[in-house]
Amino acid sequence: MSTDLHIFHKTISQEDYDAAAKFLNLLYTPERVAKLVEGLKKSPVQVNKAVDILRAAELELLPIENPNVQKNLFKARKNEKMAPVVLVRGEHKLIVADGYHRICTAYYLREDVEIPFIIA
């Protein structure tokens, strides 16, 4: 049985890459960020469960009351699709470069929902 709730579209926009780069600039040099973004642009869209992405990134589930989670839940109920998540393999854990709130939103809808993502 598919766990895809069809709340995500399968394409990545320049805005998603820009948001990821902005976050990654806090962790890496500009040269490293440029290489990571190029790798992300070549990455095929994959899927994995929300709960597994949270675990691999060692992130806490945001509270359902979080304003961005609430905004995304409202979008999902209106059948507005959200962007795939942007991930980077860190040295010791997975880094969510863009999409933390979307992962948490999907988890609240159903923890085993498969989320599309790209990874570098």
N, CA, C and O atoms as a printed pandas DataFrame, in Angstrom:
     atom_number atom_name residue_name chain_id  residue_number  x_coord  y_coord  z_coord
0              1         N          MET        A               1    0.836   -1.183    0.000
1              2        CA          MET        A               1    0.000    0.000    0.000
2              3         C          MET        A               1    0.883    1.249    0.000
3              4         O          MET        A               1    1.821    1.350    0.791
4              5         N          SER        A               2    0.588    2.177   -0.869
5              6        CA          SER        A               2    1.351    3.416   -0.943
6              7         C          SER        A               2    1.016    4.300    0.256
7              8         O          SER        A               2   -0.133    4.373    0.692
8              9         N          THR        A               3    2.028    4.960    0.771
9             10        CA          THR        A               3    1.800    5.869    1.890
10            11         C          THR        A               3    1.853    7.324    1.432
11            12         O          THR        A               3    1.789    8.237    2.255
12            13         N          ASP        A               4    1.970    7.544    0.125
13            14        CA          ASP        A               4    2.036    8.907   -0.407
14            15         C          ASP        A               4    0.675    9.571   -0.298
15            16         O          ASP        A               4   -0.304    9.072   -0.852
16            17         N          LEU        A               5    0.605   10.680    0.404
17            18        CA          LEU        A               5   -0.651   11.411    0.562
18            19         C          LEU        A               5   -0.873   12.417   -0.555
19            20         O          LEU        A               5   -1.868   13.143   -0.548
20            21         N          HIS        A               6    0.043   12.467   -1.514
21            22        CA          HIS        A               6   -0.054   13.400   -2.632
22            23         C          HIS        A               6   -0.105   14.851   -2.157
23            24         O          HIS        A               6   -0.785   15.682   -2.760
24            25         N          ILE        A               7    0.609   15.150   -1.088
25            26        CA          ILE        A               7    0.660   16.528   -0.592
26            27         C          ILE        A               7    1.917   17.232   -1.063
27            28         O          ILE        A               7    2.096   18.423   -0.810
28            29         N          PHE        A               8    2.791   16.506   -1.746
29            30        CA          PHE        A               8    4.039   17.072   -2.242
30            31         C          PHE        A               8    4.066   17.011   -3.759
31            32         O          PHE        A               8    3.582   16.052   -4.360
32            33         N          HIS        A               9    4.631   18.036   -4.372
33            34        CA          HIS        A               9    4.890   17.913   -5.792
34            35         C          HIS        A               9    6.301   17.373   -5.942
35            36         O          HIS        A               9    7.051   17.323   -4.967
36            37         N          LYS        A              10    6.666   16.979   -7.122
37            38        CA          LYS        A              10    7.930   16.273   -7.332
38            39         C          LYS        A              10    9.031   17.139   -7.934
39            40         O          LYS        A              10   10.068   16.610   -8.332
40            41         N          THR        A              11    8.839   18.435   -8.013
41            42        CA          THR        A              11    9.856   19.287   -8.617
42            43         C          THR        A              11   10.437   20.253   -7.589
43            44         O          THR        A              11    9.774   20.656   -6.633
44            45         N          ILE        A              12   11.676   20.601   -7.817
45            46        CA          ILE        A              12   12.385   21.526   -6.942
46            47         C          ILE        A              12   12.523   22.845   -7.697
47            48         O          ILE        A              12   12.922   22.864   -8.861
48            49         N          SER        A              13   12.195   23.937   -7.030
49            50        CA          SER        A              13   12.311   25.261   -7.662
50            51         C          SER        A              13   13.626   25.911   -7.254
51            52         O          SER        A              13   14.286   25.472   -6.313
52            53         N          GLN        A              14   13.993   26.958   -7.972
53            54        CA          GLN        A              14   15.195   27.718   -7.618
54            55         C          GLN        A              14   15.071   28.271   -6.202
55            56         O          GLN        A              14   16.066   28.367   -5.484
56            57         N          GLU        A              15   13.866   28.631   -5.802
57            58        CA          GLU        A              15   13.624   29.135   -4.448
58            59         C          GLU        A              15   14.007   28.097   -3.394
59            60         O          GLU        A              15   14.534   28.451   -2.339
60            61         N          ASP        A              16   13.747   26.822   -3.674
61            62        CA          ASP        A              16   14.107   25.750   -2.740
62            63         C          ASP        A              16   15.626   25.618   -2.632
63            64         O          ASP        A              16   16.165   25.458   -1.537
64            65         N          TYR        A              17   16.309   25.686   -3.773
65            66        CA          TYR        A              17   17.775   25.626   -3.749
66            67         C          TYR        A              17   18.350   26.825   -2.994
67            68         O          TYR        A              17   19.298   26.688   -2.221
68            69         N          ASP        A              18   17.765   27.998   -3.228
69            70        CA          ASP        A              18   18.236   29.208   -2.548
70            71         C          ASP        A              18   18.045   29.109   -1.039
71            72         O          ASP        A              18   18.928   29.497   -0.275
72            73         N          ALA        A              19   16.898   28.592   -0.607
73            74        CA          ALA        A              19   16.641   28.434    0.831
74            75         C          ALA        A              19   17.626   27.444    1.447
75            76         O          ALA        A              19   18.132   27.665    2.547
76            77         N          ALA        A              20   17.890   26.365    0.740
77            78        CA          ALA        A              20   18.851   25.379    1.232
78            79         C          ALA        A              20   20.243   25.999    1.328
79            80         O          ALA        A              20   20.945   25.798    2.319
80            81         N          ALA        A              21   20.645   26.751    0.301
81            82        CA          ALA        A              21   21.967   27.377    0.298
82            83         C          ALA        A              21   22.103   28.369    1.455
83            84         O          ALA        A              21   23.153   28.445    2.094
84            85         N          LYS        A              22   21.053   29.114    1.714
85            86        CA          LYS        A              22   21.085   30.083    2.816
86            87         C          LYS        A              22   21.343   29.380    4.147
87            88         O          LYS        A              22   22.143   29.847    4.958
88            89         N          PHE        A              23   20.659   28.252    4.368
89            90        CA          PHE        A              23   20.875   27.482    5.591
90            91         C          PHE        A              23   22.276   26.870    5.606
91            92         O          PHE        A              23   22.983   26.954    6.610
92            93         N          LEU        A              24   22.671   26.261    4.501
93            94        CA          LEU        A              24   23.972   25.589    4.445
94            95         C          LEU        A              24   25.133   26.557    4.621
95            96         O          LEU        A              24   26.204   26.158    5.078
96            97         N          ASN        A              25   24.936   27.831    4.261
97            98        CA          ASN        A              25   25.981   28.835    4.472
98            99         C          ASN        A              25   26.294   29.041    5.942
99           100         O          ASN        A              25   27.355   29.568    6.276
100          101         N          LEU        A              26   25.400   28.639    6.819
101          102        CA          LEU        A              26   25.666   28.707    8.263
102          103         C          LEU        A              26   26.607   27.595    8.716
103          104         O          LEU        A              26   27.225   27.691    9.776
104          105         N          LEU        A              27   26.711   26.544    7.912
105          106        CA          LEU        A              27   27.492   25.373    8.292
106          107         C          LEU        A              27   28.796   25.205    7.519
107          108         O          LEU        A              27   29.773   24.667    8.039
108          109         N          TYR        A              28   28.798   25.668    6.281
109          110        CA          TYR        A              28   29.922   25.393    5.384
110          111         C          TYR        A              28   30.427   26.667    4.720
111          112         O          TYR        A              28   29.772   27.709    4.762
112          113         N          THR        A              29   31.597   26.566    4.110
113          114        CA          THR        A              29   32.160   27.674    3.349
114          115         C          THR        A              29   31.326   27.887    2.079
115          116         O          THR        A              29   30.643   26.971    1.623
116          117         N          PRO        A              30   31.383   29.082    1.518
117          118        CA          PRO        A              30   30.654   29.336    0.272
118          119         C          PRO        A              30   31.036   28.364   -0.853
119          120         O          PRO        A              30   30.187   27.966   -1.650
120          121         N          GLU        A              31   32.307   27.989   -0.908
121          122        CA          GLU        A              31   32.749   27.046   -1.942
122          123         C          GLU        A              31   32.089   25.681   -1.751
123          124         O          GLU        A              31   31.649   25.055   -2.716
124          125         N          ARG        A              32   32.024   25.233   -0.517
125          126        CA          ARG        A              32   31.392   23.935   -0.216
126          127         C          ARG        A              32   29.897   24.003   -0.506
127          128         O          ARG        A              32   29.333   23.053   -1.049
128          129         N          VAL        A              33   29.253   25.101   -0.158
129          130        CA          VAL        A              33   27.824   25.270   -0.415
130          131         C          VAL        A              33   27.555   25.210   -1.920
131          132         O          VAL        A              33   26.608   24.556   -2.357
132          133         N          ALA        A              34   28.377   25.885   -2.701
133          134        CA          ALA        A              34   28.193   25.865   -4.163
134          135         C          ALA        A              34   28.280   24.442   -4.698
135          136         O          ALA        A              34   27.493   24.060   -5.563
136          137         N          LYS        A              35   29.224   23.654   -4.196
137          138        CA          LYS        A              35   29.367   22.254   -4.639
138          139         C          LYS        A              35   28.161   21.426   -4.201
139          140         O          LYS        A              35   27.668   20.591   -4.960
140          141         N          LEU        A              36   27.689   21.657   -2.980
141          142        CA          LEU        A              36   26.524   20.920   -2.498
142          143         C          LEU        A              36   25.284   21.244   -3.332
143          144         O          LEU        A              36   24.530   20.341   -3.696
144          145         N          VAL        A              37   25.074   22.511   -3.633
145          146        CA          VAL        A              37   23.904   22.899   -4.426
146          147         C          VAL        A              37   23.987   22.290   -5.824
147          148         O          VAL        A              37   22.976   21.840   -6.364
148          149         N          GLU        A              38   25.179   22.272   -6.411
149          150        CA          GLU        A              38   25.330   21.621   -7.729
150          151         C          GLU        A              38   24.987   20.133   -7.626
151          152         O          GLU        A              38   24.340   19.578   -8.514
152          153         N          GLY        A              39   25.425   19.494   -6.540
153          154        CA          GLY        A              39   25.083   18.083   -6.325
154          155         C          GLY        A              39   23.589   17.891   -6.151
155          156         O          GLY        A              39   23.018   16.925   -6.656
156          157         N          LEU        A              40   22.953   18.811   -5.435
157          158        CA          LEU        A              40   21.506   18.730   -5.237
158          159         C          LEU        A              40   20.771   18.847   -6.567
159          160         O          LEU        A              40   19.788   18.144   -6.802
160          161         N          LYS        A              41   21.247   19.731   -7.430
161          162        CA          LYS        A              41   20.594   19.931   -8.723
162          163         C          LYS        A              41   20.673   18.691   -9.614
163          164         O          LYS        A              41   19.847   18.506  -10.508
164          165         N          LYS        A              42   21.667   17.848   -9.365
165          166        CA          LYS        A              42   21.835   16.603  -10.138
166          167         C          LYS        A              42   21.142   15.414   -9.478
167          168         O          LYS        A              42   21.047   14.340  -10.071
168          169         N          SER        A              43   20.664   15.604   -8.265
169          170        CA          SER        A              43   20.073   14.514   -7.488
170          171         C          SER        A              43   18.663   14.183   -7.970
171          172         O          SER        A              43   17.845   15.082   -8.166
172          173         N          PRO        A              44   18.381   12.903   -8.161
173          174        CA          PRO        A              44   17.005   12.532   -8.510
174          175         C          PRO        A              44   16.103   12.634   -7.275
175          176         O          PRO        A              44   16.573   12.506   -6.144
176          177         N          VAL        A              45   14.844   12.858   -7.495
177          178        CA          VAL        A              45   13.890   12.884   -6.383
178          179         C          VAL        A              45   13.693   11.450   -5.897
179          180         O          VAL        A              45   13.429   10.541   -6.683
180          181         N          GLN        A              46   13.827   11.272   -4.590
181          182        CA          GLN        A              46   13.638    9.973   -3.941
182          183         C          GLN        A              46   12.528   10.125   -2.909
183          184         O          GLN        A              46   12.013   11.227   -2.720
184          185         N          VAL        A              47   12.154    9.051   -2.244
185          186        CA          VAL        A              47   11.165    9.129   -1.170
186          187         C          VAL        A              47   11.624    8.316    0.032
187          188         O          VAL        A              47   12.330    7.316   -0.099
188          189         N          ASN        A              48   11.205    8.771    1.200
189          190        CA          ASN        A              48   11.395    8.024    2.437
190          191         C          ASN        A              48   10.369    8.517    3.439
191          192         O          ASN        A              48    9.774    9.580    3.257
192          193         N          LYS        A              49   10.161    7.750    4.491
193          194        CA          LYS        A              49    9.145    8.076    5.484
194          195         C          LYS        A              49    9.558    9.263    6.356
195          196         O          LYS        A              49   10.732    9.431    6.688
196          197         N          ALA        A              50    8.572   10.075    6.714
197          198        CA          ALA        A              50    8.805   11.248    7.561
198          199         C          ALA        A              50    9.525   10.861    8.843
199          200         O          ALA        A              50   10.485   11.524    9.238
200          201         N          VAL        A              51    9.082    9.816    9.486
201          202        CA          VAL        A              51    9.659    9.395   10.758
202          203         C          VAL        A              51   11.128    9.015   10.587
203          204         O          VAL        A              51   11.940    9.296   11.469
204          205         N          ASP        A              52   11.480    8.382    9.472
205          206        CA          ASP        A              52   12.870    7.981    9.250
206          207         C          ASP        A              52   13.765    9.177    8.958
207          208         O          ASP        A              52   14.919    9.206    9.383
208          209         N          ILE        A              53   13.244   10.160    8.237
209          210        CA          ILE        A              53   14.029   11.366    7.971
210          211         C          ILE        A              53   14.296   12.111    9.276
211          212         O          ILE        A              53   15.418   12.555    9.519
212          213         N          LEU        A              54   13.278   12.248   10.112
213          214        CA          LEU        A              54   13.477   12.901   11.413
214          215         C          LEU        A              54   14.518   12.161   12.245
215          216         O          LEU        A              54   15.380   12.782   12.867
216          217         N          ARG        A              55   14.435   10.850   12.253
217          218        CA          ARG        A              55   15.390   10.059   13.042
218          219         C          ARG        A              55   16.810   10.215   12.510
219          220         O          ARG        A              55   17.747   10.405   13.286
220          221         N          ALA        A              56   16.975   10.136   11.186
221          222        CA          ALA        A              56   18.314   10.240   10.592
222          223         C          ALA        A              56   18.917   11.622   10.825
223          224         O          ALA        A              56   20.133   11.758   10.962
224          225         N          ALA        A              57   18.069   12.641   10.869
225          226        CA          ALA        A              57   18.546   14.004   11.114
226          227         C          ALA        A              57   18.664   14.320   12.601
227          228         O          ALA        A              57   19.157   15.384   12.975
228          229         N          GLU        A              58   18.218   13.408   13.437
229          230        CA          GLU        A              58   18.232   13.592   14.890
230          231         C          GLU        A              58   17.479   14.859   15.287
231          232         O          GLU        A              58   17.911   15.602   16.169
232          233         N          LEU        A              59   16.350   15.093   14.625
233          234        CA          LEU        A              59   15.523   16.267   14.912
234          235         C          LEU        A              59   14.291   15.874   15.699
235          236         O          LEU        A              59   13.742   14.786   15.522
236          237         N          GLU        A              60   13.869   16.760   16.557
237          238        CA          GLU        A              60   12.632   16.582   17.306
238          239         C          GLU        A              60   11.449   16.940   16.406
239          240         O          GLU        A              60   11.546   17.817   15.547
240          241         N          LEU        A              61   10.354   16.257   16.618
241          242        CA          LEU        A              61    9.113   16.613   15.945
242          243         C          LEU        A              61    8.642   17.945   16.512
243          244         O          LEU        A              61    8.474   18.086   17.723
244          245         N          LEU        A              62    8.429   18.926   15.633
245          246        CA          LEU        A              62    7.921   20.217   16.101
246          247         C          LEU        A              62    6.505   20.044   16.636
247          248         O          LEU        A              62    5.781   19.161   16.175
248          249         N          PRO        A              63    6.099   20.862   17.592
249          250        CA          PRO        A              63    4.725   20.740   18.100
250          251         C          PRO        A              63    3.713   21.089   17.014
251          252         O          PRO        A              63    3.970   21.929   16.152
252          253         N          ILE        A              64    2.580   20.438   17.072
253          254        CA          ILE        A              64    1.547   20.677   16.075
254          255         C          ILE        A              64    1.076   22.128   16.095
255          256         O          ILE        A              64    0.542   22.619   15.101
256          257         N          GLU        A              65    1.269   22.813   17.213
257          258        CA          GLU        A              65    0.871   24.217   17.337
258          259         C          GLU        A              65    1.843   25.178   16.639
259          260         O          GLU        A              65    1.547   26.366   16.517
260          261         N          ASN        A              66    2.990   24.683   16.183
261          262        CA          ASN        A              66    3.964   25.531   15.508
262          263         C          ASN        A              66    3.287   26.238   14.332
263          264         O          ASN        A              66    2.634   25.582   13.520
264          265         N          PRO        A              67    3.429   27.558   14.225
265          266        CA          PRO        A              67    2.723   28.304   13.171
266          267         C          PRO        A              67    2.997   27.804   11.751
267          268         O          PRO        A              67    2.085   27.763   10.927
268          269         N          ASN        A              68    4.236   27.428   11.461
269          270        CA          ASN        A              68    4.545   26.938   10.114
270          271         C          ASN        A              68    3.963   25.555    9.860
271          272         O          ASN        A              68    3.542   25.250    8.745
272          273         N          VAL        A              69    3.940   24.724   10.883
273          274        CA          VAL        A              69    3.293   23.418   10.748
274          275         C          VAL        A              69    1.796   23.615   10.526
275          276         O          VAL        A              69    1.198   22.951    9.679
276          277         N          GLN        A              70    1.200   24.520   11.281
277          278        CA          GLN        A              70   -0.225   24.806   11.105
278          279         C          GLN        A              70   -0.522   25.321    9.692
279          280         O          GLN        A              70   -1.493   24.903    9.061
280          281         N          LYS        A              71    0.313   26.220    9.214
281          282        CA          LYS        A              71    0.147   26.757    7.863
282          283         C          LYS        A              71    0.213   25.641    6.821
283          284         O          LYS        A              71   -0.585   25.610    5.884
284          285         N          ASN        A              72    1.163   24.732    6.991
285          286        CA          ASN        A              72    1.296   23.619    6.048
286          287         C          ASN        A              72    0.139   22.628    6.160
287          288         O          ASN        A              72   -0.301   22.076    5.151
288          289         N          LEU        A              73   -0.355   22.400    7.370
289          290        CA          LEU        A              73   -1.523   21.521    7.535
290          291         C          LEU        A              73   -2.738   22.117    6.819
291          292         O          LEU        A              73   -3.519   21.395    6.198
292          293         N          PHE        A              74   -2.886   23.422    6.912
293          294        CA          PHE        A              74   -3.979   24.103    6.222
294          295         C          PHE        A              74   -3.835   23.925    4.706
295          296         O          PHE        A              74   -4.811   23.640    4.012
296          297         N          LYS        A              75   -2.608   24.097    4.202
297          298        CA          LYS        A              75   -2.350   23.887    2.775
298          299         C          LYS        A              75   -2.704   22.462    2.359
299          300         O          LYS        A              75   -3.348   22.247    1.332
300          301         N          ALA        A              76   -2.279   21.497    3.162
301          302        CA          ALA        A              76   -2.535   20.090    2.831
302          303         C          ALA        A              76   -4.038   19.804    2.782
303          304         O          ALA        A              76   -4.508   19.066    1.916
304          305         N          ARG        A              77   -4.773   20.385    3.704
305          306        CA          ARG        A              77   -6.227   20.180    3.718
306          307         C          ARG        A              77   -6.912   20.817    2.512
307          308         O          ARG        A              77   -7.987   20.386    2.095
308          309         N          LYS        A              78   -6.271   21.854    1.954
309          310        CA          LYS        A              78   -6.805   22.499    0.756
310          311         C          LYS        A              78   -6.234   21.868   -0.525
311          312         O          LYS        A              78   -6.456   22.367   -1.628
312          313         N          ASN        A              79   -5.496   20.765   -0.355
313          314        CA          ASN        A              79   -4.853   20.063   -1.463
314          315         C          ASN        A              79   -3.814   20.916   -2.194
315          316         O          ASN        A              79   -3.565   20.708   -3.381
316          317         N          GLU        A              80   -3.213   21.866   -1.493
317          318        CA          GLU        A              80   -2.102   22.627   -2.059
318          319         C          GLU        A              80   -0.829   21.828   -1.818
319          320         O          GLU        A              80   -0.528   21.440   -0.689
320          321         N          LYS        A              81   -0.100   21.591   -2.874
321          322        CA          LYS        A              81    1.105   20.767   -2.755
322          323         C          LYS        A              81    2.292   21.567   -2.222
323          324         O          LYS        A              81    2.432   22.763   -2.476
324          325         N          MET        A              82    3.133   20.863   -1.478
325          326        CA          MET        A              82    4.331   21.455   -0.894
326          327         C          MET        A              82    5.554   20.946   -1.644
327          328         O          MET        A              82    5.509   19.900   -2.292
328          329         N          ALA        A              83    6.626   21.684   -1.551
329          330        CA          ALA        A              83    7.873   21.326   -2.228
330          331         C          ALA        A              83    8.520   20.117   -1.559
331          332         O          ALA        A              83    8.351   19.896   -0.360
332          333         N          PRO        A              84    9.261   19.339   -2.342
333          334        CA          PRO        A              84   10.051   18.255   -1.737
334          335         C          PRO        A              84   11.066   18.819   -0.743
335          336         O          PRO        A              84   11.345   20.018   -0.741
336          337         N          VAL        A              85   11.597   17.971    0.075
337          338        CA          VAL        A              85   12.552   18.340    1.109
338          339         C          VAL        A              85   13.966   18.273    0.516
339          340         O          VAL        A              85   14.245   17.457   -0.362
340          341         N          VAL        A              86   14.841   19.137    1.010
341          342        CA          VAL        A              86   16.232   19.167    0.550
342          343         C          VAL        A              86   17.125   18.697    1.699
343          344         O          VAL        A              86   17.144   19.296    2.774
344          345         N          LEU        A              87   17.862   17.616    1.452
345          346        CA          LEU        A              87   18.696   16.990    2.481
346          347         C          LEU        A              87   20.156   16.957    2.056
347          348         O          LEU        A              87   20.473   16.932    0.867
348          349         N          VAL        A              88   21.040   16.956    3.050
349          350        CA          VAL        A              88   22.477   16.825    2.819
350          351         C          VAL        A              88   22.998   15.804    3.811
351          352         O          VAL        A              88   22.644   15.830    4.990
352          353         N          ARG        A              89   23.843   14.906    3.325
353          354        CA          ARG        A              89   24.479   13.944    4.228
354          355         C          ARG        A              89   25.609   14.660    4.962
355          356         O          ARG        A              89   26.629   15.018    4.374
356          357         N          GLY        A              90   25.401   14.858    6.256
357          358        CA          GLY        A              90   26.436   15.488    7.069
358          359         C          GLY        A              90   27.467   14.457    7.476
359          360         O          GLY        A              90   27.345   13.276    7.149
360          361         N          GLU        A              91   28.468   14.905    8.182
361          362        CA          GLU        A              91   29.534   13.996    8.603
362          363         C          GLU        A              91   29.014   12.924    9.560
363          364         O          GLU        A              91   29.440   11.771    9.492
364          365         N          HIS        A              92   28.097   13.299   10.448
365          366        CA          HIS        A              92   27.609   12.342   11.434
366          367         C          HIS        A              92   26.096   12.155   11.425
367          368         O          HIS        A              92   25.582   11.228   12.052
368          369         N          LYS        A              93   25.374   13.037   10.713
369          370        CA          LYS        A              93   23.927   12.904   10.659
370          371         C          LYS        A              93   23.393   13.586    9.413
371          372         O          LYS        A              93   24.113   14.312    8.727
372          373         N          LEU        A              94   22.155   13.349    9.138
373          374        CA          LEU        A              94   21.483   13.956    8.007
374          375         C          LEU        A              94   21.157   15.409    8.334
375          376         O          LEU        A              94   20.743   15.719    9.451
376          377         N          ILE        A              95   21.341   16.292    7.367
377          378        CA          ILE        A              95   21.027   17.708    7.550
378          379         C          ILE        A              95   19.804   18.037    6.707
379          380         O          ILE        A              95   19.783   17.775    5.505
380          381         N          VAL        A              96   18.801   18.602    7.328
381          382        CA          VAL        A              96   17.628   19.078    6.600
382          383         C          VAL        A              96   17.929   20.520    6.203
383          384         O          VAL        A              96   17.815   21.436    7.017
384          385         N          ALA        A              97   18.316   20.707    4.944
385          386        CA          ALA        A              97   18.682   22.035    4.463
386          387         C          ALA        A              97   17.449   22.877    4.170
387          388         O          ALA        A              97   17.497   24.102    4.272
388          389         N          ASP        A              98   16.348   22.233    3.807
389          390        CA          ASP        A              98   15.090   22.939    3.572
390          391         C          ASP        A              98   13.954   21.930    3.695
391          392         O          ASP        A              98   13.959   20.892    3.034
392          393         N          GLY        A              99   12.973   22.249    4.553
393          394        CA          GLY        A              99   11.801   21.393    4.636
394          395         C          GLY        A              99   11.469   20.801    5.994
395          396         O          GLY        A              99   10.615   19.920    6.083
396          397         N          TYR        A             100   12.118   21.258    7.049
397          398        CA          TYR        A             100   11.861   20.717    8.394
398          399         C          TYR        A             100   10.378   20.804    8.754
399          400         O          TYR        A             100    9.803   19.833    9.247
400          401         N          HIS        A             101    9.763   21.951    8.513
401          402        CA          HIS        A             101    8.343   22.109    8.840
402          403         C          HIS        A             101    7.473   21.181    7.986
403          404         O          HIS        A             101    6.458   20.669    8.458
404          405         N          ARG        A             102    7.870   20.969    6.738
405          406        CA          ARG        A             102    7.099   20.077    5.864
406          407         C          ARG        A             102    7.191   18.627    6.326
407          408         O          ARG        A             102    6.216   17.881    6.232
408          409         N          ILE        A             103    8.354   18.228    6.822
409          410        CA          ILE        A             103    8.504   16.867    7.351
410          411         C          ILE        A             103    7.574   16.683    8.546
411          412         O          ILE        A             103    6.862   15.683    8.639
412          413         N          CYS        A             104    7.585   17.648    9.455
413          414        CA          CYS        A             104    6.732   17.562   10.648
414          415         C          CYS        A             104    5.252   17.571   10.264
415          416         O          CYS        A             104    4.453   16.838   10.848
416          417         N          THR        A             105    4.894   18.390    9.294
417          418        CA          THR        A             105    3.506   18.422    8.819
418          419         C          THR        A             105    3.089   17.055    8.312
419          420         O          THR        A             105    2.029   16.544    8.671
420          421         N          ALA        A             106    3.932   16.468    7.474
421          422        CA          ALA        A             106    3.614   15.150    6.925
422          423         C          ALA        A             106    3.474   14.119    8.034
423          424         O          ALA        A             106    2.583   13.270    7.985
424          425         N          TYR        A             107    4.340   14.185    9.027
425          426        CA          TYR        A             107    4.273   13.259   10.159
426          427         C          TYR        A             107    2.918   13.360   10.860
427          428         O          TYR        A             107    2.313   12.343   11.200
428          429         N          TYR        A             108    2.445   14.585   11.074
429          430        CA          TYR        A             108    1.152   14.743   11.744
430          431         C          TYR        A             108   -0.004   14.222   10.897
431          432         O          TYR        A             108   -1.018   13.775   11.433
432          433         N          LEU        A             109    0.147   14.279    9.604
433          434        CA          LEU        A             109   -0.902   13.730    8.737
434          435         C          LEU        A             109   -0.888   12.203    8.796
435          436         O          LEU        A             109   -1.933   11.556    8.861
436          437         N          ARG        A             110    0.303   11.656    8.771
437          438        CA          ARG        A             110    0.484   10.206    8.935
438          439         C          ARG        A             110    1.988    9.945    8.975
439          440         O          ARG        A             110    2.688   10.237    8.005
440          441         N          GLU        A             111    2.494    9.402   10.077
441          442        CA          GLU        A             111    3.937    9.303   10.275
442          443         C          GLU        A             111    4.646    8.450    9.236
443          444         O          GLU        A             111    5.846    8.621    9.022
444          445         N          ASP        A             112    3.939    7.539    8.588
445          446        CA          ASP        A             112    4.599    6.703    7.592
446          447         C          ASP        A             112    4.439    7.234    6.171
447          448         O          ASP        A             112    4.726    6.523    5.208
448          449         N          VAL        A             113    3.978    8.490    6.032
449          450        CA          VAL        A             113    3.862    9.074    4.697
450          451         C          VAL        A             113    5.258    9.181    4.080
451          452         O          VAL        A             113    6.223    9.547    4.751
452          453         N          GLU        A             114    5.343    8.856    2.804
453          454        CA          GLU        A             114    6.609    8.956    2.099
454          455         C          GLU        A             114    6.760   10.364    1.538
455          456         O          GLU        A             114    5.894   10.871    0.826
456          457         N          ILE        A             115    7.879   10.971    1.878
457          458        CA          ILE        A             115    8.157   12.352    1.511
458          459         C          ILE        A             115    9.192   12.352    0.373
459          460         O          ILE        A             115   10.225   11.689    0.463
460          461         N          PRO        A             116    8.900   13.102   -0.691
461          462        CA          PRO        A             116    9.928   13.231   -1.732
462          463         C          PRO        A             116   11.043   14.159   -1.253
463          464         O          PRO        A             116   10.799   15.142   -0.554
464          465         N          PHE        A             117   12.271   13.822   -1.648
465          466        CA          PHE        A             117   13.418   14.631   -1.265
466          467         C          PHE        A             117   14.528   14.497   -2.306
467          468         O          PHE        A             117   14.550   13.567   -3.112
468          469         N          ILE        A             118   15.432   15.449   -2.258
469          470        CA          ILE        A             118   16.698   15.319   -2.975
470          471         C          ILE        A             118   17.789   15.344   -1.928
471          472         O          ILE        A             118   17.612   15.899   -0.843
472          473         N          ILE        A             119   18.928   14.735   -2.261
473          474        CA          ILE        A             119   20.003   14.637   -1.273
474          475         C          ILE        A             119   21.367   14.758   -1.940
475          476         O          ILE        A             119   21.592   14.250   -3.039
476          477         N          ALA        A             120   22.269   15.442   -1.247
477          478        CA          ALA        A             120   23.653   15.562   -1.718
478          479         C          ALA        A             120   24.579   15.074   -0.614
479          480         O          ALA        A             120   25.799   15.081   -0.783
